Amino acid sequence: MLRTRWMPALLAAVGMLGLVAPAKAGLLPVNVTVLPEAGNYRWTYSVVIPTDQYISSGDFFTIYDFEGLTGTNSIMTPDGWTATVQKWGKNPGLVSPIDDPTKDNITFTYTGDPVYGGVGAGNFSAVTTMNLTADGMFTSRTHRNSDNKTEDSITFTDVPRPSAGGGGGPTETPEPATLALAALGLPALGLARVVRRKKA
């Protein structure tokens, strides 16, 4: 019953998407898998390029607070990418991720020719001693097709944690467009509730 009662407001929120500029998003970590490897765990991130953007040499993304990394030699990248590990950053200039300076961040930097969106950037992986997951930050810098300007973005992804701070196994990370839909829907639900209270 409650679900039916709020459905008109939710549909109105969805309808408003046509009136609102689409959410900007850079590289997207669409799937995270964890597989055992020699007593440790290989975390693999499948990353895609949005259709309205492209990557060129120097563009990058960072996975923050990747705990238990077994060493830089365990990191694997697709052709045309390099990986670096540091305790702080590398941050795109227009976003402010949550970043614990005591934990490793992995930055993957593109070094090849431009690749236009709507395709996968590839699978990126690293080995850690941990198989439990927590929410972590993921930032990226890409370029917009429309004007060739850089696009800085931030979203969430799964990162490894020790058992004390971890959860269950990794899950798919919602796309920023899904999060934007939820952000539009919740205020619309609240507005519908206020309107109904005033009518009562």
C-alpha positions as CSV (number, residue, x, y, z in Angstrom):
1,M,0.0,0.0,0.0
2,L,2.8,2.4,0.9
3,R,4.6,1.6,-2.3
4,T,1.5,2.5,-4.4
5,R,0.9,5.7,-2.4
6,W,4.3,7.1,-3.3
7,M,4.4,5.9,-6.9
8,P,2.9,9.1,-8.5
9,A,5.6,11.2,-6.7
10,L,8.3,8.9,-7.9
11,L,7.1,8.9,-11.4
12,A,7.0,12.7,-11.3
13,A,10.6,12.8,-10.2
14,V,11.5,10.5,-13.1
15,G,9.6,12.8,-15.4
16,M,11.6,15.8,-14.2
17,L,14.8,14.2,-15.5
18,G,13.9,15.5,-18.9
19,L,13.9,19.0,-17.5
20,V,17.2,18.7,-15.7
21,A,20.7,18.5,-17.3
22,P,22.0,14.9,-17.2
23,A,24.4,14.1,-14.4
24,K,28.0,14.4,-15.3
25,A,30.1,11.3,-14.7
26,G,33.6,10.4,-15.6
27,L,35.0,6.9,-15.8
28,L,32.7,4.4,-14.1
29,P,33.7,1.3,-12.1
30,V,30.7,-0.8,-13.2
31,N,31.7,-4.1,-11.6
32,V,34.2,-5.3,-8.9
33,T,35.2,-9.0,-8.6
34,V,37.3,-10.6,-5.9
35,L,39.0,-14.0,-6.6
36,P,41.4,-16.0,-4.4
37,E,45.0,-15.9,-5.6
38,A,47.9,-17.7,-3.8
39,G,46.5,-17.1,-0.3
40,N,45.5,-13.5,-1.1
41,Y,42.8,-11.9,-3.2
42,R,42.8,-10.3,-6.6
43,W,40.4,-7.3,-6.8
44,T,39.4,-6.5,-10.4
45,Y,37.6,-3.3,-11.4
46,S,35.8,-3.2,-14.8
47,V,35.8,0.5,-15.9
48,V,33.8,2.0,-18.7
49,I,34.0,5.4,-20.5
50,P,30.6,7.3,-20.7
51,T,29.3,7.9,-24.2
52,D,29.6,11.7,-23.9
53,Q,33.3,11.6,-23.0
54,Y,36.7,10.4,-24.1
55,I,40.1,9.7,-22.5
56,S,43.4,11.0,-23.8
57,S,47.0,10.7,-22.6
58,G,47.3,11.9,-19.0
59,D,43.7,11.2,-18.0
60,F,43.4,9.0,-14.9
61,F,41.4,7.5,-12.1
62,T,42.2,6.8,-8.5
63,I,40.9,4.2,-6.1
64,Y,41.3,5.5,-2.6
65,D,42.2,3.6,0.6
66,F,43.0,0.2,-1.0
67,E,44.1,-1.7,2.1
68,G,46.4,-4.7,2.3
69,L,48.1,-4.2,-1.1
70,T,50.7,-6.9,-1.5
71,G,53.0,-4.8,-3.7
72,T,53.0,-2.7,-6.9
73,N,54.1,-5.8,-8.8
74,S,50.6,-7.3,-8.2
75,I,48.9,-4.5,-10.0
76,M,47.7,-5.3,-13.6
77,T,46.6,-2.8,-16.2
78,P,45.3,-2.9,-19.8
79,D,47.7,-1.8,-22.6
80,G,48.1,2.0,-22.6
81,W,47.8,2.4,-18.8
82,T,50.3,2.7,-16.0
83,A,49.7,2.4,-12.2
84,T,51.2,4.3,-9.3
85,V,50.7,3.9,-5.5
86,Q,50.8,6.7,-3.0
87,K,49.3,7.5,0.4
88,W,47.7,10.8,-0.6
89,G,45.9,11.7,-3.9
90,K,46.1,11.8,-6.9
91,N,43.0,13.9,-7.0
92,P,41.3,15.6,-9.9
93,G,41.2,19.3,-9.1
94,L,37.4,19.8,-8.9
95,V,36.5,17.0,-6.5
96,S,37.2,16.4,-2.8
97,P,37.4,12.6,-2.0
98,I,37.6,11.2,1.5
99,D,41.2,10.0,1.6
100,D,43.0,8.5,4.6
101,P,46.7,9.4,4.3
102,T,47.7,6.3,6.1
103,K,46.3,4.0,3.4
104,D,47.4,3.3,-0.1
105,N,45.7,4.9,-3.1
106,I,46.1,3.4,-6.6
107,T,46.1,5.7,-9.6
108,F,45.8,4.4,-13.1
109,T,46.9,6.9,-15.8
110,Y,46.2,6.6,-19.5
111,T,49.2,7.0,-21.9
112,G,47.7,6.1,-25.3
113,D,45.8,7.7,-28.2
114,P,42.3,9.1,-27.5
115,V,39.5,6.5,-26.9
116,Y,36.0,7.7,-27.2
117,G,33.1,6.8,-24.9
118,G,30.6,4.0,-24.9
119,V,33.3,1.4,-24.5
120,G,35.1,-0.3,-21.7
121,A,38.4,1.2,-20.6
122,G,39.4,-2.3,-19.5
123,N,39.9,-4.4,-16.4
124,F,42.3,-3.1,-13.7
125,S,43.4,-5.3,-10.8
126,A,45.5,-5.5,-7.7
127,V,46.2,-8.2,-5.1
128,T,45.4,-7.6,-1.4
129,T,45.4,-9.7,1.7
130,M,41.8,-8.9,2.3
131,N,38.5,-10.1,0.8
132,L,35.9,-8.1,2.7
133,T,34.6,-4.9,1.3
134,A,33.6,-1.4,2.3
135,D,32.6,1.7,0.4
136,G,35.5,3.7,-0.9
137,M,36.0,6.7,-3.2
138,F,36.8,6.6,-6.9
139,T,37.7,9.8,-8.8
140,S,38.6,10.3,-12.5
141,R,39.6,12.9,-15.0
142,T,38.4,12.5,-18.6
143,H,37.5,14.9,-21.5
144,R,34.1,16.0,-22.7
145,N,33.2,15.3,-26.4
146,S,31.2,18.5,-26.7
147,D,34.0,21.0,-25.9
148,N,37.2,18.9,-25.2
149,K,37.4,20.3,-21.7
150,T,38.4,18.1,-18.8
151,E,35.7,16.5,-16.7
152,D,36.5,15.7,-13.0
153,S,34.2,13.2,-11.3
154,I,33.7,11.3,-8.1
155,T,31.7,8.2,-7.2
156,F,31.8,5.2,-4.8
157,T,33.3,1.8,-5.4
158,D,34.2,-1.3,-3.3
159,V,37.6,-1.4,-1.6
160,P,39.2,-4.0,0.6
161,R,38.9,-3.8,4.4
162,P,40.0,-6.0,7.3
163,S,37.3,-8.0,9.0
164,A,36.7,-5.4,11.7
165,G,35.6,-2.8,9.2
166,G,34.4,-4.9,6.3
167,G,31.1,-6.2,5.1
168,G,30.1,-8.9,2.8
169,G,31.4,-9.7,-0.6
170,P,31.7,-7.0,-3.3
171,T,28.7,-5.7,-5.1
172,E,28.1,-3.8,-8.3
173,T,28.5,-0.1,-7.9
174,P,25.5,2.0,-8.9
175,E,26.1,4.4,-11.8
176,P,26.0,8.1,-10.9
177,A,22.9,8.4,-13.1
178,T,21.1,6.0,-10.7
179,L,22.3,8.0,-7.7
180,A,21.1,11.2,-9.4
181,L,17.7,9.7,-9.9
182,A,17.5,8.8,-6.3
183,A,18.6,12.3,-5.4
184,L,15.7,13.7,-7.4
185,G,13.2,11.2,-6.2
186,L,13.7,11.8,-2.4
187,P,12.9,15.5,-2.4
188,A,9.9,14.9,-4.7
189,L,8.6,12.3,-2.2
190,G,9.0,14.8,0.6
191,L,7.2,17.5,-1.4
192,A,4.3,15.1,-2.1
193,R,4.0,14.4,1.6
194,V,3.9,18.1,2.4
195,V,1.3,18.7,-0.2
196,R,-0.9,15.8,1.1
197,R,-0.6,17.1,4.6
198,K,-1.7,20.6,3.6
199,K,-4.7,19.1,1.7
200,A,-5.8,17.0,4.7
